[in-house]
Amino acid sequence: MATRSYDDFAAQMKAGWSPDVHDVHDKLAAQLDAEVAERVRLGRQIATLRRSRHLTQGKLAALSSVRQPEISRIERGVGNPTADTLTKLAAAMGAHLTVVSDEADAFDQEPAVSA
């Protein structure tokens, strides 16, 4: 029995979608891509700050009461940390969380996690 790839199957299914369904798909895919990019960016900021403080993930875990595997997931951009988790991590590194407008962020004026 011949098998087909997932990509072939997905393409066949998408071919039957209406223009409205394609539009919804495209908008949701863009939104998901943006959310993932933000998680990756935040994770990189946390990892950079952690390294600048000469902390290992294990030491940060001990200081923050956040488990090391969760810190790893956050730093890789695959975790979905709560505000409480982010606050614990920032406090353990002697930093605080800051909300920055998109305009300021576009000019790279302030990081989301700052010392």
Secondary structure as GFF3:
##gff-version 3
##sequence-region A 1 115
A	DSSP	alpha_helix	6	15	.	.	.	ID=ss1
A	DSSP	alpha_helix	19	52	.	.	.	ID=ss2
A	DSSP	alpha_helix	57	64	.	.	.	ID=ss3
A	DSSP	alpha_helix	68	76	.	.	.	ID=ss4
A	DSSP	alpha_helix	83	92	.	.	.	ID=ss5
A	DSSP	beta_strand	96	97	.	.	.	ID=ss6
A	DSSP	alpha_helix	102	106	.	.	.	ID=ss7
A	DSSP	beta_strand	113	114	.	.	.	ID=ss8
###
